């Protein structure tokens, strides 16, 4: 074959090979481009899925943020995501544009649908917050339904993400494999082309290629033999060989570099060995820490076998060193703690949870139990080894002993605090009784004819008494606050009424000192607020009292303002400004401390105990408020109060405009006749209709059958006490929600708390104070219009009897007794008679109850006597009864109880004996002839009351008892019994039979 032909064939072969190589290369490039597109599609698809998930999270975070903080920014963020960003819709559109598989698109659509469904729940949360119902909003967005709905969004998204990732990654791998094959083919073709070219051109390059190569081969062998003098410098015969020579020279240089690196690696290996030695030393150091640790350390494996136990564990449980290794851990745990340990172990290993120190018990090697504290912590997994658990153990015996001692000290301190509280409460009660007598009698004396000097003396007594009573109130309030027993009310009140009351109280005092006294109220204040009006008034009264006291001239101003802090919340701000003597900075700093006085010298000009402002501060803090003062010495002061209150939305009137309560029906649950008579009379005096239940069970039935405006509930009664009766009434639904006021001779803080816990609305201590009773009626009863009442609902007016001379008996304060019956002497005498009848055998009954080990009955009898005696003014008997009741309640010894009972009997017996004698004398028939016309009027009026079932019949009987006893000496006891037990039908029939009898002589009434 000619050279020319051979050249053409070689040329054509080279061209074909080159084209094939180019085609393979282009195919490789196309596959790589498709692979990059698949990678981009994967990234964009995942980003779109993430955008949809992130958008749902943005909505969730916004609604939750709004539910927690109420910040409007979160609502705006929520709406902006829905209306402006529309990230969820954009993500779905992007996925459709990327032409994801139908299955994947269905999952995306499902997640989008679930997200849209969740919007309804989120909008409900916004609506609840808009209505001020934060609890409902929080429950909606953090509740199980919301979490499940959220999961229904994320689960399809995760599945779609997984499917997209799997599909596209499979395509990416396939394209990569095809590109690899194309690349290999192109490379092969390129090599073949190169070989063909070399073979074809061998004859031309033999001298320029073969010879240099042979030279370089020989040099390479020398180089491998270790000849470092070899140099590859065959560059004179052509550029291609020069490149190869340079490459071999570079390889030689690289070999030298590798040798140097080998030397460095040897040096590094030496350093690594030294580092391993240091690590071993560190491990040994940490081991010594475990060995010397003050707490026990155990490590157990997956089979619950002990693999490590430090000396502290050995000594704590009584084992020799190393004896615990390989034992089951449960050998150290009591059997009744096995289940608990299994649960804790599971929590620690499965959940990876660290469990802090907790109280447990361990078993000593000798079998005894020991108190320990245990904490569990999972240890990191080491290689293929299973998980292990580290247990820290601490001996808690000394700590338990210290805690027991601390508990005993706390109990002793609580007992001491309780004793102090009881002492102050008892002392307050004992001091208040004579104080009330002093105040009351002074008030009565001031109503009589007095000369100027006498009037001045009595005014001074009245002023001093009021100051002393206020001091007693301060001490008792301070004691209750310190003991944590002061109860706060949360009731609607009229702010203006409160301010008017305080202004009226101090107006005269300010006028007497020549001070200008004003009250300014901001227009934006709500008319009614929710809170403890009495406590707010107490703080304000203290401020005003101090301002007037320390202001010799000028003015005292009350200013009231406030601001809304929420939908139904209001922050009240009260300031009392004066132009008085002012305060120094040191005085201002300590002014609200207990017992602090700005001037503590013995010659101080202004009095006081230093409790008023301390109580004001504590009351404000109890109500969530703050107090303070701003002052300059010599330039006056401004005392302020800031307190959070509610805004009352109810229209219910908590206080009545007057005492006109005509026709209101009241159920009196009271077992004692004296109290029945007294309370009935006081209620009838203001126009009420009264029904009596002699025990709690009867009271429950009455409320179930009839409608009443209010129940007065004695706390201690037979059959069912007041607390139990109140609980049963409160369970009657709407009928049982009427006001219930407790009346009790026990007025300790715990007694009040027990009443309120049972569901009562108010508490009145015995002996009842008329003003307190009427104040409570004003608060809890809504007056009925007289025109709307039936004839049987309007109580009869009180008929006054001629003034009766009261007996003078040692131990009986008739003045106090009269105060409690509004000066009704006939009623008071009737109460004295009932006292004799009901309490004559009380000491004997108490002894019988104690003999039968019925201390509860004995305590109730003493309690009842205490209240009755206080009602009629038998203060000495009341005190002795209170001492006996306390002895019985506190489980005093038999000797102490008998001593208290003997003291009571020594005071009660002579009192009842004198009363029996004097009252018997008053019941003797008069010798003079009977006024028949008057008797007929008395009987007709009594018959009218009985026919109308009017409780005033009892009062009229007492007032006209002398005339009726004289006219009907034999029949009067039976008539009296029927009327006083409210058997009006029986009494009416009996009275009519008496009225129709022909009198034996002119001293008897004619036929009626």
QUIQUI-V6390 format. One record per backbone hydrogen bond with DSSP energy under -0.5 kcal/mol. CO is the residue of the C=O (numbers start at 1). NH is the residue of the N-H. If there is no record, write none. Layout:
CO_NH, CO_NH
This chain:
2_6, 3_7, 4_8, 5_9, 6_10, 7_11, 8_12, 9_13, 10_14, 11_15, 12_16, 13_17, 14_18, 15_19, 16_20, 17_21, 18_22, 19_23, 20_24, 21_25, 22_26, 23_27, 24_28, 25_29, 26_30, 27_31, 28_32, 29_33, 30_34, 31_35, 32_36, 33_37, 34_38, 35_39, 36_40, 37_41, 38_42, 39_43, 40_44, 41_45, 42_46, 43_47, 44_48, 45_49, 46_50, 47_51, 48_52, 49_53, 50_54, 51_55, 52_56, 53_57, 54_58, 55_59, 56_60, 57_61, 58_62, 59_63, 60_64, 61_65, 62_66, 63_67, 64_68, 65_69, 65_70, 66_70, 71_74, 71_75, 72_76, 73_77, 74_78, 75_79, 76_80, 77_81, 78_82, 79_83, 80_84, 80_85, 81_86, 81_87, 86_90, 87_91, 88_92, 89_93, 90_94, 91_95, 92_96, 93_97, 94_98, 95_100, 96_99, 101_105, 102_106, 103_107, 104_108, 105_109, 106_110, 107_111, 108_112, 109_113, 110_114, 111_115, 112_116, 113_117, 114_118, 115_119, 116_119, 116_120, 117_120, 117_121, 118_122, 119_123, 120_124, 121_125, 122_126, 123_127, 124_128, 125_129, 126_130, 127_131, 128_133, 129_132, 132_134, 133_137, 134_138, 135_139, 136_140, 137_141, 138_142, 139_143, 143_147, 144_148, 145_149, 146_150, 147_151, 148_152, 149_153, 150_153, 150_154, 151_155, 153_157, 154_158, 155_159, 156_160, 157_161, 158_162, 159_163, 160_164, 161_165, 162_166, 163_167, 164_168, 165_169, 166_170, 167_171, 168_172, 169_173, 170_174, 171_175, 172_176, 173_177, 174_178, 175_179, 176_180, 177_181, 178_182, 179_183, 180_184, 181_185, 182_186, 183_187, 184_188, 185_189, 186_190, 187_191, 188_192, 189_193, 190_194, 191_195, 192_196, 193_197, 194_198, 195_199, 196_200, 197_201, 199_202, 201_204, 201_205, 202_206, 205_209, 205_210, 206_210, 206_211, 209_213, 210_214, 211_215, 212_216, 213_217, 214_218, 215_219, 216_220, 217_221, 218_222, 219_223, 220_224, 221_225, 222_226, 222_227, 223_226, 226_228, 227_230, 231_233, 233_235, 238_242, 239_243, 240_244, 241_245, 242_246, 243_247, 244_248, 245_249, 246_250, 247_251, 248_252, 249_253, 250_254, 251_255, 252_256, 253_257, 254_258, 255_259, 256_260, 257_261, 258_262, 259_263, 260_264, 261_265, 262_266, 263_267, 264_268, 265_269, 266_270, 267_271, 268_272, 269_273, 270_274, 271_275, 272_276, 273_277, 274_278, 275_279, 276_280, 277_281, 278_282, 279_283, 280_284, 281_285, 282_286, 283_287, 284_288, 285_289, 286_290, 287_291, 288_292, 289_293, 290_293, 296_393, 297_310, 298_391, 299_307, 299_308, 300_389, 301_304, 304_329, 305_301, 305_307, 306_326, 308_299, 310_313, 310_314, 311_315, 312_316, 313_317, 314_318, 314_319, 317_365, 320_323, 322_325, 324_327, 327_306, 328_331, 329_332, 330_333, 332_363, 334_337, 335_338, 337_341, 338_342, 339_343, 340_344, 341_345, 342_346, 343_347, 344_348, 345_349, 346_350, 346_351, 347_351, 347_353, 353_355, 354_356, 355_376, 358_374, 360_372, 361_334, 362_364, 362_370, 364_367, 368_364, 370_362, 371_396, 371_397, 372_360, 373_394, 374_358, 375_392, 376_355, 377_390, 381_383, 382_385, 388_379, 389_300, 390_377, 391_298, 392_375, 393_296, 394_373, 394_396, 396_400, 397_401, 398_402, 399_403, 400_404, 401_405, 402_406, 403_407, 404_408, 405_409, 406_410, 407_411, 408_412, 409_413, 410_414, 411_415, 412_416, 413_417, 414_418, 415_419, 416_420, 417_421, 418_422, 419_423, 420_424, 421_425, 422_426, 423_427, 424_428, 425_429, 426_430, 427_431, 428_432, 429_433, 430_434, 431_435, 432_436, 433_437, 434_438, 435_439, 436_440, 437_441, 438_442, 439_443, 440_444, 441_445, 442_446, 443_447, 444_447, 445_448, 448_450, 451_455, 452_456, 453_457, 454_458, 455_459, 456_460, 457_461, 458_462, 459_463, 460_464, 461_465, 462_466, 463_467, 464_468, 465_469, 466_470, 467_471, 468_472, 469_473, 470_474, 471_475, 472_476, 473_477, 474_478, 475_479, 476_480, 477_481, 478_482, 479_483, 480_485, 480_486, 481_484, 485_487, 491_531, 493_495, 493_529, 494_498, 495_499, 496_500, 497_501, 498_502, 499_503, 500_504, 501_505, 502_506, 503_507, 504_508, 506_510, 507_511, 508_512, 509_513, 510_515, 511_514, 515_517, 516_518, 516_556, 518_558, 520_560, 522_525, 527_495, 528_648, 529_493, 530_646, 531_491, 531_533, 532_536, 533_537, 534_538, 535_539, 536_540, 537_541, 538_542, 539_543, 540_544, 541_545, 542_546, 543_547, 544_548, 545_549, 546_550, 548_551, 550_552, 550_581, 553_555, 554_516, 555_579, 556_518, 557_559, 557_577, 558_520, 559_575, 560_522, 561_573, 563_571, 568_647, 569_565, 569_566, 570_572, 570_645, 571_563, 572_643, 573_561, 574_641, 575_559, 575_577, 576_639, 577_557, 578_637, 580_636, 581_634, 584_588, 585_589, 586_590, 587_591, 590_593, 593_596, 598_600, 601_604, 610_595, 610_596, 611_615, 612_616, 613_617, 614_618, 615_619, 616_620, 617_621, 618_622, 619_623, 620_625, 621_624, 626_642, 628_640, 630_638, 632_635, 636_632, 637_578, 638_630, 639_576, 640_628, 641_574, 642_626, 643_572, 645_570, 646_530, 646_648, 652_654, 659_661, 661_664, 664_689, 665_709, 665_710, 666_668, 666_691, 667_669, 667_712, 668_670, 668_693, 669_714, 672_676, 673_677, 674_678, 675_679, 676_680, 677_681, 678_682, 679_683, 680_684, 681_685, 682_686, 683_686, 683_688, 684_687, 686_661, 687_663, 687_795, 688_690, 689_666, 691_668, 693_670, 695_699, 696_700, 697_701, 698_702, 699_703, 700_704, 701_705, 702_706, 709_739, 710_667, 711_713, 711_741, 712_669, 712_714, 713_743, 715_717, 715_722, 715_723, 718_696, 718_720, 720_696, 721_725, 722_726, 723_727, 724_728, 725_729, 726_730, 727_731, 728_731, 729_732, 732_735, 733_736, 734_737, 735_738, 739_711, 740_761, 740_762, 741_713, 742_764, 743_715, 744_766, 745_747, 748_751, 748_752, 749_753, 750_754, 751_755, 752_756, 753_757, 754_758, 755_759, 755_760, 756_759, 762_742, 764_744, 768_770, 769_773, 770_774, 771_775, 772_776, 773_777, 774_778, 775_779, 776_780, 777_781, 778_656, 781_783, 785_788, 786_789, 790_793, 790_794, 793_795, 798_800, 807_809, 809_812, 811_813, 811_876, 812_814, 813_817, 814_818, 815_819, 816_820, 817_821, 818_821, 818_823, 819_822, 821_824, 823_825, 824_828, 825_829, 826_830, 827_831, 828_832, 829_833, 830_834, 831_835, 832_836, 833_837, 834_838, 835_839, 836_840, 839_842, 841_845, 842_846, 843_847, 844_848, 845_849, 846_850, 847_851, 848_852, 849_854, 850_853, 853_855, 854_858, 855_859, 856_860, 857_861, 858_862, 859_863, 860_864, 861_865, 862_866, 863_867, 864_868, 865_869, 866_870, 867_871, 868_872, 869_873, 869_874, 873_813, 873_875, 874_878, 875_879, 876_880, 877_881, 878_882, 879_883, 880_884, 881_885, 882_886, 883_887, 884_888, 885_889, 886_890, 887_892, 888_891, 893_897, 894_898, 895_899, 896_900, 897_901, 898_902, 899_903, 900_904, 901_905, 902_906, 903_907, 904_907, 904_908, 905_909, 907_911, 908_912, 909_913, 910_914, 911_915, 912_916, 913_917, 914_918, 915_919, 916_920, 917_921, 918_922, 919_923, 920_923, 920_924, 921_924, 930_932, 931_935, 932_936, 933_937, 934_938, 935_939, 936_940, 937_941, 938_942, 939_943, 940_944, 941_945, 942_946, 943_947, 944_948, 945_950, 946_949, 949_951, 950_953, 951_954, 951_955, 952_956, 953_957, 954_958, 955_959, 956_960, 958_961, 960_964, 961_965, 962_966, 963_967, 964_968, 968_972, 971_975, 972_976, 973_977, 974_978, 975_979, 976_980, 977_981, 978_983, 979_982, 982_984, 983_987, 984_988, 985_989, 986_990, 987_991, 988_992, 989_993, 990_994, 991_995, 992_996, 994_997, 995_1008, 997_999, 1001_1004, 1005_999
